[in-house]
């Protein structure tokens, strides 16, 4: 399994929405949206674990530079 960094997320991102968006390109095993402790808002990035290295590479190639809820995503292998 391989971890993928996803940056450029909006503060109100929802884990289920993000997984649904990414799942059209690659199979997600786990997700960790990094949030501010006080406000619980997303700090703008998350880590996704893909079921295989091939899925992770596909996610990076398909999602890097894509728009999500008005923001441009930065996606790479972490």
N, CA, C and O atoms as a Maestro MAE file, in Angstrom:
{
 s_m_m2io_version
 :::
 2.0.0
}

f_m_ct {
 s_m_title
 :::
 protein
 m_atom[312] {
  # First column is atom index #
  i_m_mmod_type
  r_m_x_coord
  r_m_y_coord
  r_m_z_coord
  i_m_residue_number
  s_m_chain_name
  s_m_pdb_residue_name
  s_m_pdb_atom_name
  i_m_atomic_number
  :::
  1 25 0.837 -1.181 0.000 1 A "UNK " " N  " 7
  2 3 0.000 0.000 0.000 1 A "UNK " " CA " 6
  3 2 0.883 1.246 0.000 1 A "UNK " " C  " 6
  4 15 2.002 1.238 0.514 1 A "UNK " " O  " 8
  5 25 0.357 2.304 -0.583 2 A "UNK " " N  " 7
  6 3 1.123 3.533 -0.720 2 A "UNK " " CA " 6
  7 2 0.271 4.722 -0.299 2 A "UNK " " C  " 6
  8 15 -0.930 4.761 -0.568 2 A "UNK " " O  " 8
  9 25 0.901 5.699 0.368 3 A "UNK " " N  " 7
  10 3 0.208 6.909 0.789 3 A "UNK " " CA " 6
  11 2 0.315 7.980 -0.277 3 A "UNK " " C  " 6
  12 15 1.334 8.127 -0.953 3 A "UNK " " O  " 8
  13 25 -0.776 8.725 -0.403 4 A "UNK " " N  " 7
  14 3 -0.841 9.824 -1.365 4 A "UNK " " CA " 6
  15 2 -1.206 11.093 -0.608 4 A "UNK " " C  " 6
  16 15 -2.145 11.093 0.188 4 A "UNK " " O  " 8
  17 25 -0.472 12.173 -0.851 5 A "UNK " " N  " 7
  18 3 -0.758 13.483 -0.280 5 A "UNK " " CA " 6
  19 2 -1.709 14.214 -1.214 5 A "UNK " " C  " 6
  20 15 -1.508 14.235 -2.428 5 A "UNK " " O  " 8
  21 25 -2.751 14.816 -0.637 6 A "UNK " " N  " 7
  22 3 -3.693 15.633 -1.414 6 A "UNK " " CA " 6
  23 2 -3.747 17.003 -0.758 6 A "UNK " " C  " 6
  24 15 -4.204 17.130 0.378 6 A "UNK " " O  " 8
  25 25 -3.286 18.022 -1.459 7 A "UNK " " N  " 7
  26 3 -3.294 19.391 -0.958 7 A "UNK " " CA " 6
  27 2 -4.243 20.266 -1.756 7 A "UNK " " C  " 6
  28 15 -4.671 19.906 -2.852 7 A "UNK " " O  " 8
  29 25 -4.567 21.425 -1.185 8 A "UNK " " N  " 7
  30 3 -5.474 22.358 -1.852 8 A "UNK " " CA " 6
  31 2 -6.927 22.117 -1.510 8 A "UNK " " C  " 6
  32 15 -7.820 22.530 -2.250 8 A "UNK " " O  " 8
  33 25 -7.170 21.450 -0.392 9 A "UNK " " N  " 7
  34 3 -8.547 21.141 0.002 9 A "UNK " " CA " 6
  35 2 -9.201 22.331 0.700 9 A "UNK " " C  " 6
  36 15 -8.518 23.095 1.382 9 A "UNK " " O  " 8
  37 25 -10.518 22.497 0.538 10 A "UNK " " N  " 7
  38 3 -11.214 23.584 1.221 10 A "UNK " " CA " 6
  39 2 -11.355 23.279 2.716 10 A "UNK " " C  " 6
  40 15 -11.293 22.113 3.107 10 A "UNK " " O  " 8
  41 25 -11.541 24.297 3.555 11 A "UNK " " N  " 7
  42 3 -11.635 24.097 5.004 11 A "UNK " " CA " 6
  43 2 -12.816 23.236 5.441 11 A "UNK " " C  " 6
  44 15 -12.768 22.616 6.504 11 A "UNK " " O  " 8
  45 25 -13.860 23.190 4.646 12 A "UNK " " N  " 7
  46 3 -15.070 22.443 5.020 12 A "UNK " " CA " 6
  47 2 -15.157 21.066 4.354 12 A "UNK " " C  " 6
  48 15 -16.249 20.517 4.203 12 A "UNK " " O  " 8
  49 25 -14.017 20.513 3.959 13 A "UNK " " N  " 7
  50 3 -14.024 19.231 3.250 13 A "UNK " " CA " 6
  51 2 -14.613 18.134 4.138 13 A "UNK " " C  " 6
  52 15 -14.402 18.114 5.351 13 A "UNK " " O  " 8
  53 25 -15.342 17.242 3.515 14 A "UNK " " N  " 7
  54 3 -15.948 16.107 4.183 14 A "UNK " " CA " 6
  55 2 -15.258 14.835 3.679 14 A "UNK " " C  " 6
  56 15 -15.067 14.659 2.476 14 A "UNK " " O  " 8
  57 25 -14.889 13.954 4.612 15 A "UNK " " N  " 7
  58 3 -14.155 12.745 4.237 15 A "UNK " " CA " 6
  59 2 -14.904 11.912 3.205 15 A "UNK " " C  " 6
  60 15 -14.304 11.438 2.240 15 A "UNK " " O  " 8
  61 25 -16.198 11.731 3.397 16 A "UNK " " N  " 7
  62 3 -16.981 10.903 2.468 16 A "UNK " " CA " 6
  63 2 -17.042 11.514 1.076 16 A "UNK " " C  " 6
  64 15 -16.953 10.797 0.079 16 A "UNK " " O  " 8
  65 25 -17.194 12.832 1.000 17 A "UNK " " N  " 7
  66 3 -17.208 13.504 -0.302 17 A "UNK " " CA " 6
  67 2 -15.861 13.352 -1.010 17 A "UNK " " C  " 6
  68 15 -15.802 13.089 -2.211 17 A "UNK " " O  " 8
  69 25 -14.784 13.523 -0.245 18 A "UNK " " N  " 7
  70 3 -13.452 13.414 -0.829 18 A "UNK " " CA " 6
  71 2 -13.183 11.991 -1.320 18 A "UNK " " C  " 6
  72 15 -12.661 11.800 -2.418 18 A "UNK " " O  " 8
  73 25 -13.533 11.011 -0.518 19 A "UNK " " N  " 7
  74 3 -13.352 9.612 -0.936 19 A "UNK " " CA " 6
  75 2 -14.186 9.321 -2.179 19 A "UNK " " C  " 6
  76 15 -13.715 8.652 -3.099 19 A "UNK " " O  " 8
  77 25 -15.407 9.812 -2.211 20 A "UNK " " N  " 7
  78 3 -16.258 9.625 -3.389 20 A "UNK " " CA " 6
  79 2 -15.647 10.233 -4.636 20 A "UNK " " C  " 6
  80 15 -15.705 9.638 -5.712 20 A "UNK " " O  " 8
  81 25 -15.061 11.416 -4.502 21 A "UNK " " N  " 7
  82 3 -14.415 12.088 -5.626 21 A "UNK " " CA " 6
  83 2 -13.204 11.300 -6.109 21 A "UNK " " C  " 6
  84 15 -13.049 11.065 -7.307 21 A "UNK " " O  " 8
  85 25 -12.349 10.893 -5.178 22 A "UNK " " N  " 7
  86 3 -11.122 10.173 -5.531 22 A "UNK " " CA " 6
  87 2 -11.429 8.775 -6.053 22 A "UNK " " C  " 6
  88 15 -10.720 8.268 -6.922 22 A "UNK " " O  " 8
  89 25 -12.470 8.154 -5.534 23 A "UNK " " N  " 7
  90 3 -12.806 6.772 -5.907 23 A "UNK " " CA " 6
  91 2 -13.181 6.609 -7.376 23 A "UNK " " C  " 6
  92 15 -13.158 5.494 -7.899 23 A "UNK " " O  " 8
  93 25 -13.521 7.697 -8.041 24 A "UNK " " N  " 7
  94 3 -13.798 7.589 -9.474 24 A "UNK " " CA " 6
  95 2 -12.509 7.351 -10.260 24 A "UNK " " C  " 6
  96 15 -12.553 6.942 -11.420 24 A "UNK " " O  " 8
  97 25 -11.354 7.607 -9.624 25 A "UNK " " N  " 7
  98 3 -10.054 7.438 -10.279 25 A "UNK " " CA " 6
  99 2 -9.234 6.290 -9.693 25 A "UNK " " C  " 6
  100 15 -8.489 5.627 -10.415 25 A "UNK " " O  " 8
  101 25 -9.370 6.052 -8.373 26 A "UNK " " N  " 7
  102 3 -8.557 5.032 -7.708 26 A "UNK " " CA " 6
  103 2 -9.258 4.563 -6.433 26 A "UNK " " C  " 6
  104 15 -10.064 5.287 -5.849 26 A "UNK " " O  " 8
  105 25 -8.938 3.351 -6.017 27 A "UNK " " N  " 7
  106 3 -9.552 2.761 -4.825 27 A "UNK " " CA " 6
  107 2 -8.820 3.223 -3.559 27 A "UNK " " C  " 6
  108 15 -7.610 3.033 -3.427 27 A "UNK " " O  " 8
  109 25 -9.569 3.831 -2.631 28 A "UNK " " N  " 7
  110 3 -9.004 4.366 -1.396 28 A "UNK " " CA " 6
  111 2 -9.197 3.358 -0.272 28 A "UNK " " C  " 6
  112 15 -10.300 2.849 -0.071 28 A "UNK " " O  " 8
  113 25 -8.115 3.069 0.468 29 A "UNK " " N  " 7
  114 3 -8.203 2.161 1.613 29 A "UNK " " CA " 6
  115 2 -8.483 2.925 2.908 29 A "UNK " " C  " 6
  116 15 -9.370 2.549 3.674 29 A "UNK " " O  " 8
  117 25 -7.723 3.999 3.151 30 A "UNK " " N  " 7
  118 3 -7.934 4.831 4.339 30 A "UNK " " CA " 6
  119 2 -7.752 6.292 3.969 30 A "UNK " " C  " 6
  120 15 -7.140 6.630 2.956 30 A "UNK " " O  " 8
  121 25 -8.307 7.156 4.827 31 A "UNK " " N  " 7
  122 3 -8.194 8.596 4.616 31 A "UNK " " CA " 6
  123 2 -7.926 9.269 5.954 31 A "UNK " " C  " 6
  124 15 -8.467 8.867 6.984 31 A "UNK " " O  " 8
  125 25 -7.087 10.298 5.926 32 A "UNK " " N  " 7
  126 3 -6.823 11.111 7.110 32 A "UNK " " CA " 6
  127 2 -6.785 12.565 6.671 32 A "UNK " " C  " 6
  128 15 -5.801 13.028 6.093 32 A "UNK " " O  " 8
  129 25 -7.873 13.282 6.954 33 A "UNK " " N  " 7
  130 3 -7.923 14.715 6.679 33 A "UNK " " CA " 6
  131 2 -7.295 15.412 7.885 33 A "UNK " " C  " 6
  132 15 -7.710 15.180 9.021 33 A "UNK " " O  " 8
  133 25 -6.311 16.253 7.646 34 A "UNK " " N  " 7
  134 3 -5.632 16.960 8.733 34 A "UNK " " CA " 6
  135 2 -6.453 18.192 9.086 34 A "UNK " " C  " 6
  136 15 -6.729 19.042 8.239 34 A "UNK " " O  " 8
  137 25 -6.840 18.269 10.374 35 A "UNK " " N  " 7
  138 3 -7.723 19.342 10.835 35 A "UNK " " CA " 6
  139 2 -7.088 20.150 11.961 35 A "UNK " " C  " 6
  140 15 -6.240 19.652 12.702 35 A "UNK " " O  " 8
  141 25 -7.515 21.413 12.076 36 A "UNK " " N  " 7
  142 3 -7.116 22.268 13.177 36 A "UNK " " CA " 6
  143 2 -7.789 21.762 14.450 36 A "UNK " " C  " 6
  144 15 -8.988 21.484 14.445 36 A "UNK " " O  " 8
  145 25 -7.046 21.642 15.517 37 A "UNK " " N  " 7
  146 3 -7.610 21.100 16.765 37 A "UNK " " CA " 6
  147 2 -8.720 21.964 17.334 37 A "UNK " " C  " 6
  148 15 -9.718 21.440 17.829 37 A "UNK " " O  " 8
  149 25 -8.564 23.273 17.271 38 A "UNK " " N  " 7
  150 3 -9.532 24.182 17.864 38 A "UNK " " CA " 6
  151 2 -10.807 24.321 17.034 38 A "UNK " " C  " 6
  152 15 -11.913 24.250 17.569 38 A "UNK " " O  " 8
  153 25 -10.647 24.519 15.723 39 A "UNK " " N  " 7
  154 3 -11.809 24.792 14.872 39 A "UNK " " CA " 6
  155 2 -12.371 23.566 14.175 39 A "UNK " " C  " 6
  156 15 -13.505 23.588 13.696 39 A "UNK " " O  " 8
  157 25 -11.593 22.501 14.114 40 A "UNK " " N  " 7
  158 3 -11.964 21.254 13.418 40 A "UNK " " CA " 6
  159 2 -12.073 21.433 11.909 40 A "UNK " " C  " 6
  160 15 -12.584 20.557 11.211 40 A "UNK " " O  " 8
  161 25 -11.592 22.569 11.404 41 A "UNK " " N  " 7
  162 3 -11.596 22.796 9.955 41 A "UNK " " CA " 6
  163 2 -10.349 22.180 9.342 41 A "UNK " " C  " 6
  164 15 -9.297 22.101 9.977 41 A "UNK " " O  " 8
  165 25 -10.488 21.747 8.104 42 A "UNK " " N  " 7
  166 3 -9.374 21.146 7.377 42 A "UNK " " CA " 6
  167 2 -8.267 22.174 7.194 42 A "UNK " " C  " 6
  168 15 -8.528 23.332 6.868 42 A "UNK " " O  " 8
  169 25 -7.025 21.738 7.406 43 A "UNK " " N  " 7
  170 3 -5.871 22.617 7.212 43 A "UNK " " CA " 6
  171 2 -5.478 22.716 5.743 43 A "UNK " " C  " 6
  172 15 -4.506 23.391 5.404 43 A "UNK " " O  " 8
  173 25 -6.226 22.050 4.873 44 A "UNK " " N  " 7
  174 3 -5.974 22.164 3.439 44 A "UNK " " CA " 6
  175 2 -5.350 20.938 2.814 44 A "UNK " " C  " 6
  176 15 -5.065 20.926 1.616 44 A "UNK " " O  " 8
  177 25 -5.134 19.898 3.616 45 A "UNK " " N  " 7
  178 3 -4.529 18.700 3.036 45 A "UNK " " CA " 6
  179 2 -4.975 17.437 3.749 45 A "UNK " " C  " 6
  180 15 -5.502 17.469 4.862 45 A "UNK " " O  " 8
  181 25 -4.745 16.325 3.070 46 A "UNK " " N  " 7
  182 3 -5.128 15.007 3.594 46 A "UNK " " CA " 6
  183 2 -4.153 13.968 3.063 46 A "UNK " " C  " 6
  184 15 -3.419 14.206 2.104 46 A "UNK " " O  " 8
  185 25 -4.167 12.816 3.710 47 A "UNK " " N  " 7
  186 3 -3.372 11.675 3.259 47 A "UNK " " CA " 6
  187 2 -4.328 10.524 2.976 47 A "UNK " " C  " 6
  188 15 -5.170 10.180 3.806 47 A "UNK " " O  " 8
  189 25 -4.187 9.943 1.808 48 A "UNK " " N  " 7
  190 3 -5.012 8.808 1.414 48 A "UNK " " CA " 6
  191 2 -4.107 7.604 1.225 48 A "UNK " " C  " 6
  192 15 -3.018 7.713 0.661 48 A "UNK " " O  " 8
  193 25 -4.562 6.468 1.697 49 A "UNK " " N  " 7
  194 3 -3.798 5.241 1.456 49 A "UNK " " CA " 6
  195 2 -4.553 4.450 0.401 49 A "UNK " " C  " 6
  196 15 -5.749 4.186 0.529 49 A "UNK " " O  " 8
  197 25 -3.828 4.079 -0.641 50 A "UNK " " N  " 7
  198 3 -4.414 3.354 -1.761 50 A "UNK " " CA " 6
  199 2 -4.178 1.858 -1.586 50 A "UNK " " C  " 6
  200 15 -3.255 1.436 -0.889 50 A "UNK " " O  " 8
  201 25 -5.021 1.072 -2.228 51 A "UNK " " N  " 7
  202 3 -4.952 -0.383 -2.094 51 A "UNK " " CA " 6
  203 2 -3.720 -0.977 -2.763 51 A "UNK " " C  " 6
  204 15 -3.309 -2.088 -2.427 51 A "UNK " " O  " 8
  205 25 -3.126 -0.250 -3.707 52 A "UNK " " N  " 7
  206 3 -1.921 -0.756 -4.381 52 A "UNK " " CA " 6
  207 2 -1.085 0.419 -4.878 52 A "UNK " " C  " 6
  208 15 -1.569 1.546 -4.975 52 A "UNK " " O  " 8
  209 25 0.168 0.136 -5.188 53 A "UNK " " N  " 7
  210 3 1.052 1.164 -5.738 53 A "UNK " " CA " 6
  211 2 0.524 1.672 -7.076 53 A "UNK " " C  " 6
  212 15 0.626 2.859 -7.384 53 A "UNK " " O  " 8
  213 25 -0.033 0.776 -7.855 54 A "UNK " " N  " 7
  214 3 -0.589 1.141 -9.166 54 A "UNK " " CA " 6
  215 2 -1.750 2.126 -9.000 54 A "UNK " " C  " 6
  216 15 -1.866 3.090 -9.756 54 A "UNK " " O  " 8
  217 25 -2.609 1.875 -8.002 55 A "UNK " " N  " 7
  218 3 -3.737 2.782 -7.737 55 A "UNK " " CA " 6
  219 2 -3.228 4.155 -7.301 55 A "UNK " " C  " 6
  220 15 -3.775 5.179 -7.709 55 A "UNK " " O  " 8
  221 25 -2.186 4.176 -6.476 56 A "UNK " " N  " 7
  222 3 -1.617 5.438 -6.008 56 A "UNK " " CA " 6
  223 2 -1.058 6.238 -7.181 56 A "UNK " " C  " 6
  224 15 -1.284 7.445 -7.277 56 A "UNK " " O  " 8
  225 25 -0.339 5.575 -8.061 57 A "UNK " " N  " 7
  226 3 0.217 6.250 -9.230 57 A "UNK " " CA " 6
  227 2 -0.882 6.766 -10.146 57 A "UNK " " C  " 6
  228 15 -0.755 7.845 -10.725 57 A "UNK " " O  " 8
  229 25 -1.952 6.005 -10.278 58 A "UNK " " N  " 7
  230 3 -3.089 6.440 -11.096 58 A "UNK " " CA " 6
  231 2 -3.758 7.659 -10.475 58 A "UNK " " C  " 6
  232 15 -4.113 8.603 -11.180 58 A "UNK " " O  " 8
  233 25 -3.931 7.640 -9.153 59 A "UNK " " N  " 7
  234 3 -4.540 8.783 -8.460 59 A "UNK " " CA " 6
  235 2 -3.729 10.046 -8.688 59 A "UNK " " C  " 6
  236 15 -4.292 11.107 -8.959 59 A "UNK " " O  " 8
  237 25 -2.410 9.941 -8.580 60 A "UNK " " N  " 7
  238 3 -1.547 11.108 -8.787 60 A "UNK " " CA " 6
  239 2 -1.681 11.619 -10.216 60 A "UNK " " C  " 6
  240 15 -1.858 12.818 -10.429 60 A "UNK " " O  " 8
  241 25 -1.598 10.731 -11.187 61 A "UNK " " N  " 7
  242 3 -1.653 11.179 -12.586 61 A "UNK " " CA " 6
  243 2 -3.024 11.747 -12.965 61 A "UNK " " C  " 6
  244 15 -3.108 12.669 -13.775 61 A "UNK " " O  " 8
  245 25 -4.082 11.208 -12.391 62 A "UNK " " N  " 7
  246 3 -5.435 11.657 -12.738 62 A "UNK " " CA " 6
  247 2 -5.882 12.905 -11.950 62 A "UNK " " C  " 6
  248 15 -6.629 13.731 -12.474 62 A "UNK " " O  " 8
  249 25 -5.425 13.039 -10.697 63 A "UNK " " N  " 7
  250 3 -5.967 14.083 -9.823 63 A "UNK " " CA " 6
  251 2 -5.104 15.331 -9.684 63 A "UNK " " C  " 6
  252 15 -5.630 16.399 -9.369 63 A "UNK " " O  " 8
  253 25 -3.804 15.231 -9.907 64 A "UNK " " N  " 7
  254 3 -2.941 16.399 -9.745 64 A "UNK " " CA " 6
  255 2 -3.363 17.490 -10.731 64 A "UNK " " C  " 6
  256 15 -3.387 17.273 -11.943 64 A "UNK " " O  " 8
  257 25 -3.696 18.668 -10.188 65 A "UNK " " N  " 7
  258 3 -4.135 19.786 -11.017 65 A "UNK " " CA " 6
  259 2 -5.632 19.835 -11.256 65 A "UNK " " C  " 6
  260 15 -6.129 20.807 -11.825 65 A "UNK " " O  " 8
  261 25 -6.372 18.800 -10.831 66 A "UNK " " N  " 7
  262 3 -7.842 18.780 -10.993 66 A "UNK " " CA " 6
  263 2 -8.486 19.749 -10.014 66 A "UNK " " C  " 6
  264 15 -7.912 20.074 -8.974 66 A "UNK " " O  " 8
  265 25 -9.674 20.202 -10.357 67 A "UNK " " N  " 7
  266 3 -10.437 21.108 -9.483 67 A "UNK " " CA " 6
  267 2 -11.358 20.290 -8.584 67 A "UNK " " C  " 6
  268 15 -12.005 19.342 -9.031 67 A "UNK " " O  " 8
  269 25 -11.405 20.675 -7.306 68 A "UNK " " N  " 7
  270 3 -12.296 20.049 -6.328 68 A "UNK " " CA " 6
  271 2 -12.912 21.160 -5.481 68 A "UNK " " C  " 6
  272 15 -12.211 21.840 -4.731 68 A "UNK " " O  " 8
  273 25 -14.219 21.337 -5.604 69 A "UNK " " N  " 7
  274 3 -14.959 22.369 -4.862 69 A "UNK " " CA " 6
  275 2 -14.311 23.746 -5.010 69 A "UNK " " C  " 6
  276 15 -14.179 24.495 -4.042 69 A "UNK " " O  " 8
  277 25 -13.912 24.058 -6.237 70 A "UNK " " N  " 7
  278 3 -13.357 25.369 -6.534 70 A "UNK " " CA " 6
  279 2 -11.859 25.512 -6.298 70 A "UNK " " C  " 6
  280 15 -11.289 26.557 -6.610 70 A "UNK " " O  " 8
  281 25 -11.214 24.494 -5.757 71 A "UNK " " N  " 7
  282 3 -9.774 24.552 -5.482 71 A "UNK " " CA " 6
  283 2 -9.016 23.622 -6.421 71 A "UNK " " C  " 6
  284 15 -9.527 22.578 -6.827 71 A "UNK " " O  " 8
  285 25 -7.790 24.016 -6.760 72 A "UNK " " N  " 7
  286 3 -6.929 23.161 -7.570 72 A "UNK " " CA " 6
  287 2 -6.138 22.256 -6.648 72 A "UNK " " C  " 6
  288 15 -5.482 22.727 -5.719 72 A "UNK " " O  " 8
  289 25 -6.197 20.955 -6.902 73 A "UNK " " N  " 7
  290 3 -5.534 19.982 -6.049 73 A "UNK " " CA " 6
  291 2 -4.064 19.790 -6.423 73 A "UNK " " C  " 6
  292 15 -3.684 19.864 -7.592 73 A "UNK " " O  " 8
  293 25 -3.266 19.547 -5.412 74 A "UNK " " N  " 7
  294 3 -1.882 19.109 -5.578 74 A "UNK " " CA " 6
  295 2 -1.836 17.701 -5.035 74 A "UNK " " C  " 6
  296 15 -2.115 17.480 -3.856 74 A "UNK " " O  " 8
  297 25 -1.490 16.750 -5.873 75 A "UNK " " N  " 7
  298 3 -1.511 15.338 -5.475 75 A "UNK " " CA " 6
  299 2 -0.164 14.712 -5.823 75 A "UNK " " C  " 6
  300 15 0.314 14.821 -6.952 75 A "UNK " " O  " 8
  301 25 0.444 14.050 -4.823 76 A "UNK " " N  " 7
  302 3 1.695 13.349 -5.075 76 A "UNK " " CA " 6
  303 2 1.882 12.213 -4.066 76 A "UNK " " C  " 6
  304 15 1.188 12.139 -3.051 76 A "UNK " " O  " 8
  305 25 2.819 11.347 -4.367 77 A "UNK " " N  " 7
  306 3 3.147 10.237 -3.481 77 A "UNK " " CA " 6
  307 2 3.857 10.815 -2.266 77 A "UNK " " C  " 6
  308 15 4.768 11.632 -2.399 77 A "UNK " " O  " 8
  309 25 3.433 10.386 -1.079 78 A "UNK " " N  " 7
  310 3 4.086 10.918 0.128 78 A "UNK " " CA " 6
  311 2 5.029 9.908 0.753 78 A "UNK " " C  " 6
  312 15 5.656 10.198 1.772 78 A "UNK " " O  " 8
  :::
 }
 m_bond[311] {
  # First column is bond index #
  i_m_from
  i_m_to
  i_m_order
  :::
  1 1 2 1
  2 2 3 1
  3 3 4 2
  4 3 5 1
  5 5 6 1
  6 6 7 1
  7 7 8 2
  8 7 9 1
  9 9 10 1
  10 10 11 1
  11 11 12 2
  12 11 13 1
  13 13 14 1
  14 14 15 1
  15 15 16 2
  16 15 17 1
  17 17 18 1
  18 18 19 1
  19 19 20 2
  20 19 21 1
  21 21 22 1
  22 22 23 1
  23 23 24 2
  24 23 25 1
  25 25 26 1
  26 26 27 1
  27 27 28 2
  28 27 29 1
  29 29 30 1
  30 30 31 1
  31 31 32 2
  32 31 33 1
  33 33 34 1
  34 34 35 1
  35 35 36 2
  36 35 37 1
  37 37 38 1
  38 38 39 1
  39 39 40 2
  40 39 41 1
  41 41 42 1
  42 42 43 1
  43 43 44 2
  44 43 45 1
  45 45 46 1
  46 46 47 1
  47 47 48 2
  48 47 49 1
  49 49 50 1
  50 50 51 1
  51 51 52 2
  52 51 53 1
  53 53 54 1
  54 54 55 1
  55 55 56 2
  56 55 57 1
  57 57 58 1
  58 58 59 1
  59 59 60 2
  60 59 61 1
  61 61 62 1
  62 62 63 1
  63 63 64 2
  64 63 65 1
  65 65 66 1
  66 66 67 1
  67 67 68 2
  68 67 69 1
  69 69 70 1
  70 70 71 1
  71 71 72 2
  72 71 73 1
  73 73 74 1
  74 74 75 1
  75 75 76 2
  76 75 77 1
  77 77 78 1
  78 78 79 1
  79 79 80 2
  80 79 81 1
  81 81 82 1
  82 82 83 1
  83 83 84 2
  84 83 85 1
  85 85 86 1
  86 86 87 1
  87 87 88 2
  88 87 89 1
  89 89 90 1
  90 90 91 1
  91 91 92 2
  92 91 93 1
  93 93 94 1
  94 94 95 1
  95 95 96 2
  96 95 97 1
  97 97 98 1
  98 98 99 1
  99 99 100 2
  100 99 101 1
  101 101 102 1
  102 102 103 1
  103 103 104 2
  104 103 105 1
  105 105 106 1
  106 106 107 1
  107 107 108 2
  108 107 109 1
  109 109 110 1
  110 110 111 1
  111 111 112 2
  112 111 113 1
  113 113 114 1
  114 114 115 1
  115 115 116 2
  116 115 117 1
  117 117 118 1
  118 118 119 1
  119 119 120 2
  120 119 121 1
  121 121 122 1
  122 122 123 1
  123 123 124 2
  124 123 125 1
  125 125 126 1
  126 126 127 1
  127 127 128 2
  128 127 129 1
  129 129 130 1
  130 130 131 1
  131 131 132 2
  132 131 133 1
  133 133 134 1
  134 134 135 1
  135 135 136 2
  136 135 137 1
  137 137 138 1
  138 138 139 1
  139 139 140 2
  140 139 141 1
  141 141 142 1
  142 142 143 1
  143 143 144 2
  144 143 145 1
  145 145 146 1
  146 146 147 1
  147 147 148 2
  148 147 149 1
  149 149 150 1
  150 150 151 1
  151 151 152 2
  152 151 153 1
  153 153 154 1
  154 154 155 1
  155 155 156 2
  156 155 157 1
  157 157 158 1
  158 158 159 1
  159 159 160 2
  160 159 161 1
  161 161 162 1
  162 162 163 1
  163 163 164 2
  164 163 165 1
  165 165 166 1
  166 166 167 1
  167 167 168 2
  168 167 169 1
  169 169 170 1
  170 170 171 1
  171 171 172 2
  172 171 173 1
  173 173 174 1
  174 174 175 1
  175 175 176 2
  176 175 177 1
  177 177 178 1
  178 178 179 1
  179 179 180 2
  180 179 181 1
  181 181 182 1
  182 182 183 1
  183 183 184 2
  184 183 185 1
  185 185 186 1
  186 186 187 1
  187 187 188 2
  188 187 189 1
  189 189 190 1
  190 190 191 1
  191 191 192 2
  192 191 193 1
  193 193 194 1
  194 194 195 1
  195 195 196 2
  196 195 197 1
  197 197 198 1
  198 198 199 1
  199 199 200 2
  200 199 201 1
  201 201 202 1
  202 202 203 1
  203 203 204 2
  204 203 205 1
  205 205 206 1
  206 206 207 1
  207 207 208 2
  208 207 209 1
  209 209 210 1
  210 210 211 1
  211 211 212 2
  212 211 213 1
  213 213 214 1
  214 214 215 1
  215 215 216 2
  216 215 217 1
  217 217 218 1
  218 218 219 1
  219 219 220 2
  220 219 221 1
  221 221 222 1
  222 222 223 1
  223 223 224 2
  224 223 225 1
  225 225 226 1
  226 226 227 1
  227 227 228 2
  228 227 229 1
  229 229 230 1
  230 230 231 1
  231 231 232 2
  232 231 233 1
  233 233 234 1
  234 234 235 1
  235 235 236 2
  236 235 237 1
  237 237 238 1
  238 238 239 1
  239 239 240 2
  240 239 241 1
  241 241 242 1
  242 242 243 1
  243 243 244 2
  244 243 245 1
  245 245 246 1
  246 246 247 1
  247 247 248 2
  248 247 249 1
  249 249 250 1
  250 250 251 1
  251 251 252 2
  252 251 253 1
  253 253 254 1
  254 254 255 1
  255 255 256 2
  256 255 257 1
  257 257 258 1
  258 258 259 1
  259 259 260 2
  260 259 261 1
  261 261 262 1
  262 262 263 1
  263 263 264 2
  264 263 265 1
  265 265 266 1
  266 266 267 1
  267 267 268 2
  268 267 269 1
  269 269 270 1
  270 270 271 1
  271 271 272 2
  272 271 273 1
  273 273 274 1
  274 274 275 1
  275 275 276 2
  276 275 277 1
  277 277 278 1
  278 278 279 1
  279 279 280 2
  280 279 281 1
  281 281 282 1
  282 282 283 1
  283 283 284 2
  284 283 285 1
  285 285 286 1
  286 286 287 1
  287 287 288 2
  288 287 289 1
  289 289 290 1
  290 290 291 1
  291 291 292 2
  292 291 293 1
  293 293 294 1
  294 294 295 1
  295 295 296 2
  296 295 297 1
  297 297 298 1
  298 298 299 1
  299 299 300 2
  300 299 301 1
  301 301 302 1
  302 302 303 1
  303 303 304 2
  304 303 305 1
  305 305 306 1
  306 306 307 1
  307 307 308 2
  308 307 309 1
  309 309 310 1
  310 310 311 1
  311 311 312 2
  :::
 }
}
